[in-house]
Amino acid sequence: MTTPVSFVDLRAQHEEVRPQIEAAFQDILNRSAFIGGSYVSTFEKDFAQFLGVSEVVGCGNGTDALWLSLAALEIGPGDAVITQPNTFIATVEAITRSGALPLFVEIDLQTALIDFASLKKFLVEQCRREDNGRLVHLASRTTVKAIMPVHLYGLPVDMEKFLSLANEFGLKIVEDACQAHGAMHKVKGELKRAGSLGAAAGFSFYPGKNLGAMGDAGAAATNDPELASKMRWLRDHGSSEKYVHAYSNGWNARLDSLQAAVLGIKLKKLDEWNDRRRAAAAHYQEELAGLPLALPIEPDYARHIYHLYIVRAESNEKREMLRKELSARGIGVGLHYPIPLHLQKAYETMGFKRGDFPISEESAETGLSLPMHQALTVEQIHTVADACREILG
Ligand SMILES: Cc1ncc(COP(=O)(O)O)c(C=O)c1O
């Protein structure tokens, strides 16, 4: 019988910071101030410093953070935002909630990130600059305003290239950094944090993320103080001051003190925890080498933080066999994500069909997430790799 290996281990993570969290909770209980306040503003300042941006706006979750970014950029009905089909639905929900139309561009199979060449081709062939300066998507007649690349699984897109393409076409970049806390990419040879270079970026602090709260939480990051103050108003019912409401699309999207306190404590451990994930990924690469599985790659420009460690099997049948057999042995596995968004019932009115994004579909059908977290041991990786070898051998 194989020793079970869990997919994530939040209990082990919390044991490392339990005394600090208990002390912060006591303090908050004594003060009984739960929404906003100094824990929120301190975390916002600390996370901004960590990312190397001037502004962080804490909010309710990552979906809110992406929506706040789009809403503050005044992207709405009649506009379109480009993203990829194989992401968590929240990426696209944020776009549709802003009132804009999501436009899908195919991914690169090896990285599962939006494919740069396809993006360029899409902009050149499917969009046209009109005399009034609008970049129009020809099929939908919407105005393309932004690209929302997803730094999926903890691997950032090559922002240097994306920024120059966005500049060329007059587009904003809103980064979906919900899986990329602390990931890096090179810009002019220098490593910068994912989420620090777009017009804005959204982070999720869902408990299982590399930086996770003890409930739902999120943050938007930007270097534009005006955009940040607009996001601060929008997250609090559009109010510039108490009971003075400046925006009709305001919402309740605030961050609470308990979550901010947890995040501030865990932020101090984030680089160390990411390093441990990177070491775990390096062990996986060694242990899984030679098996009929495509392993994750780390391109030269990037520093991957392995939010998820995803391998690809040779076919859907082999992936399913591996998934079932590993689960039967008590090894936690996941599918990220089993149905690409263009094939989801939620978006059937968009009129897509199977075969429209074949690489995204292949990625969904053959990818398998193996256990990955900050407390994963060499022995556990060995157990997972041994099981894969037995099942595939
Ligand atoms: C890629 C991506 N985008 C957006 C989100 C939304 O974040 P949240 O669940 O905090 O709203 C997530 C979180 O799971 C995500 O993985």
The ligand as an SDF file (V2000), in Angstrom:
LIG
                    3D

 16 16  0  0  0  0  0  0  0  0999 V2000
   -6.3110   32.0890  -12.7590 C   0  0  0  0  0  0  0  0  0  0  0  0
   -7.2830   32.5660  -11.7080 C   0  0  0  0  0  0  0  0  0  0  0  0
   -7.9560   33.7070  -11.9210 N   0  0  0  0  0  0  0  0  0  0  0  0
   -8.8150   34.1900  -11.0140 C   0  0  0  0  0  0  0  0  0  0  0  0
   -9.0570   33.5280   -9.8280 C   0  0  0  0  0  0  0  0  0  0  0  0
  -10.1010   34.0630   -8.8940 C   0  0  0  0  0  0  0  0  0  0  0  0
   -9.7050   34.2080   -7.5790 O   0  0  0  0  0  0  0  0  0  0  0  0
  -10.7470   34.0510   -6.3730 P   0  0  0  0  0  0  0  0  0  0  0  0
  -11.1060   32.6320   -6.2710 O   0  0  0  0  0  0  0  0  0  0  0  0
   -9.9790   34.5500   -5.1930 O   0  0  0  0  0  0  0  0  0  0  0  0
  -11.9040   34.9310   -6.6910 O   0  0  0  0  0  0  0  0  0  0  0  0
   -8.3590   32.3470   -9.5510 C   0  0  0  0  0  0  0  0  0  0  0  0
   -8.5640   31.6490   -8.2700 C   0  0  0  0  0  0  0  0  0  0  0  0
   -8.8110   30.5450   -8.0900 O   0  0  0  0  0  0  0  0  0  0  0  0
   -7.4580   31.8420  -10.5220 C   0  0  0  0  0  0  0  0  0  0  0  0
   -6.8030   30.6990  -10.3370 O   0  0  0  0  0  0  0  0  0  0  0  0
  1  2  1  0
  2  3  1  0
  2 15  2  0
  3  4  2  0
  4  5  1  0
  5  6  1  0
  5 12  2  0
  6  7  1  0
  7  8  1  0
  8  9  2  0
  8 10  1  0
  8 11  1  0
 12 13  1  0
 12 15  1  0
 13 14  2  0
 15 16  1  0
M  END
$$$$
